[in-house]
Amino acid sequence: MKKFIQKATITGAALLLTACVSAENQQNDGITLKNCAIQETIPGAKATGAFLTINKSDDSQLSLVSAKAPSVTSHVEIHEMVMKNGTMKMQQIKSYPLKKGHNVFKKGGFHIMLMDMQKPLKVGEKHELTLLFSDGSSKQCTASVKSVKELTPKGMKMNHGKMMNHKMQHTSMKEGKMMQDKMKHDMKKEMKKAMQDGM
C-alpha cells in the first residue's frame, strides 16, 4: 500500500510537471512579435534593454508576465519608466496588460531588461528571446543586437540635451548667487574692520 501511494505521488508530480512544460511550450497564435532587438552593451555595464512590438489580434485579457534570454542571462525583468521628483526613473513591473493591436516596447518607455550579464553584446549578434504570457502560452523571436544610436528615438536624444542644458544653467545661476553673497559678506567685513580701525 505504501509503495502504491509513493508511486501514485511520483506519477502525479510527473504529470503536473509535464503539464507545466507543455503550457509554457504552447505558442500563442494570437500574438505576433516584430522588430525584436537588443541594445549593445555599454562598456563596463552588465545590463541592457530588449525592445520589440507585440501585436495582439483579439480583445481577450492577456498580460506579458516574464521573458527569457538564456544565451544572454538568466535574470530578465519587465520595466517601465516613471517620473519621480522631476526625474525619469526605471522600475520593475510584475506584468504588462496587452491591448488589441500594437504594444510597443522601446527606450524611454516599457521595455525588457537583461541584467547580471556575464559578457558584453556586440552589434550583429542574434539571440533568442522568449515571452511568457498570463495564460501559460509563450512566443519566441530572434533579436538582433543593435547600436545605442540606432535604438535611441530622436526626440529622446534632444530632450536629454535640453535637460543637460537646463542643469548647467541652474548650476551657473546657483554659483553666481553664491559669489554675490560672498562678495557682500566680504564687503561688510571690510567696512566693519575699517570702522574699528578709525575708532
C-alpha positions in Angstrom: 0.0 0.0 0.0 2.8 2.4 0.9 4.6 1.6 -2.3 1.4 2.2 -4.3 1.0 5.7 -2.6 4.6 6.6 -3.4 4.2 5.5 -7.0 1.0 7.5 -7.4 2.6 10.6 -5.9 5.6 10.4 -8.2 3.3 9.8 -11.2 1.1 12.8 -10.2 4.1 15.0 -9.9 5.5 13.9 -13.2 2.1 14.6 -14.9 2.0 18.1 -13.3 5.5 18.9 -14.4 4.6 17.7 -18.0 1.5 19.9 -18.0 3.5 23.0 -16.9 6.2 22.4 -19.5 3.5 21.8 -22.2 1.7 25.0 -21.3 5.0 27.0 -21.5 5.8 25.5 -24.8 2.4 26.3 -26.2 2.8 29.0 -28.9 0.2 31.8 -28.8 -1.2 32.1 -32.3 -2.9 35.4 -31.4 0.4 37.1 -30.8 2.9 38.3 -33.4 6.4 39.7 -32.5 8.1 42.3 -34.7 11.2 44.4 -34.6 12.9 42.3 -31.9 16.2 44.0 -30.9 18.7 44.1 -28.0 20.8 47.2 -27.4 24.6 46.6 -27.5 26.1 46.8 -24.0 27.8 50.0 -23.0 31.5 49.4 -21.8 31.5 48.4 -18.2 27.8 47.7 -18.0 26.2 44.4 -17.1 22.7 45.2 -18.2 20.9 46.3 -21.3 17.5 46.6 -22.8 15.5 44.5 -25.2 12.8 46.1 -27.4 10.1 44.9 -29.7 6.5 45.3 -30.8 3.9 42.8 -29.6 0.9 42.6 -31.9 -2.3 41.1 -30.3 -5.0 40.1 -32.7 -8.0 40.0 -30.3 -9.7 41.6 -27.3 -9.1 38.7 -24.8 -7.4 39.5 -21.5 -3.8 38.7 -21.7 -0.6 40.0 -20.0 3.1 39.7 -20.5 4.4 38.2 -17.2 8.0 37.4 -17.9 10.7 36.8 -20.5 13.7 34.7 -21.1 17.0 35.2 -23.0 19.1 32.1 -22.0 22.0 32.8 -24.3 22.4 36.3 -22.7 21.4 36.0 -19.0 19.1 34.2 -16.6 18.0 37.4 -15.0 15.3 39.1 -17.0 12.7 41.7 -15.9 9.9 43.8 -17.3 10.5 47.6 -16.7 8.7 50.9 -17.1 9.8 54.5 -17.0 8.2 56.8 -14.5 8.6 60.4 -13.4 9.6 60.8 -9.8 10.6 64.2 -8.3 11.2 65.7 -11.7 13.5 62.8 -12.8 12.7 59.8 -15.1 13.4 56.6 -13.3 13.2 52.9 -14.3 11.3 50.4 -12.2 10.3 46.8 -12.4 6.7 45.7 -13.0 5.2 42.3 -12.4 3.1 42.2 -15.7 2.1 44.2 -18.7 -1.6 44.0 -19.8 -1.6 43.7 -23.6 -4.2 45.7 -25.6 -5.5 44.7 -29.0 -3.1 45.9 -31.7 0.4 47.1 -31.3 2.1 47.1 -27.9 5.4 48.9 -28.4 8.4 48.3 -26.1 11.0 50.9 -26.7 13.7 53.1 -25.0 12.1 55.7 -22.7 9.0 53.5 -22.2 8.1 49.9 -21.4 11.0 47.5 -22.1 12.6 44.2 -21.2 15.7 44.5 -19.1 18.5 41.9 -19.3 20.5 42.0 -16.1 23.6 40.5 -14.5 25.1 39.7 -17.9 28.4 37.8 -17.9 29.7 39.0 -21.3 29.1 42.1 -23.5 26.9 42.0 -26.6 28.2 43.3 -29.9 26.3 44.7 -32.8 25.2 42.0 -35.3 24.8 39.2 -32.8 21.5 37.3 -32.6 19.8 35.9 -29.5 16.6 34.0 -28.9 14.0 36.0 -26.8 11.0 34.1 -25.3 8.0 36.0 -23.9 5.7 34.2 -21.4 2.1 35.2 -21.0 -0.6 35.0 -18.3 -2.4 32.1 -19.9 0.7 29.9 -19.8 1.5 30.3 -23.5 4.7 31.8 -25.0 6.1 33.3 -28.1 9.7 33.4 -29.5 11.6 35.7 -31.7 15.2 36.2 -32.8 16.5 39.5 -31.5 19.3 41.3 -33.3 21.9 43.3 -31.3 21.8 46.9 -32.5 23.7 50.0 -31.6 22.7 52.6 -29.0 22.3 55.2 -31.7 20.0 53.0 -33.8 17.7 52.2 -30.9 17.5 55.7 -29.4 14.5 57.8 -30.5 15.5 61.2 -31.9 13.2 63.1 -29.5 14.7 61.3 -26.6 18.2 62.5 -27.5 17.0 66.0 -27.9 15.3 66.0 -24.6 18.4 64.7 -22.9 20.3 67.7 -24.4 17.8 70.1 -23.1 17.9 68.5 -19.6 21.7 68.8 -19.6 21.5 72.5 -20.7 18.9 73.3 -18.0 21.1 71.6 -15.4 24.1 73.7 -16.5 22.1 76.9 -16.4 20.7 76.1 -13.0 24.2 75.3 -11.7 25.6 78.6 -13.2 22.8 80.7 -11.5 23.4 79.0 -8.2 27.2 79.6 -8.4 26.6 83.2 -9.4 24.3 83.8 -6.3 26.9 82.2 -4.1 29.6 84.5 -5.4 27.4 87.6 -4.9 26.6 86.5 -1.3 30.4 86.0 -0.6 31.2 89.5 -2.0 28.6 91.1 0.2 29.9 89.3 3.2 33.5 90.3 2.4 32.4 94.0 1.9 30.6 94.0 5.3 33.6 92.5 7.0 36.0 95.1 5.4 33.7 98.0 6.4 33.4 96.7 10.0 37.2 96.4 10.2 37.7 100.0 8.8 35.3 101.4 11.4 37.1 99.6 14.2 40.5 101.0 13.0 39.1 104.5 12.8 37.9 104.3 16.4 
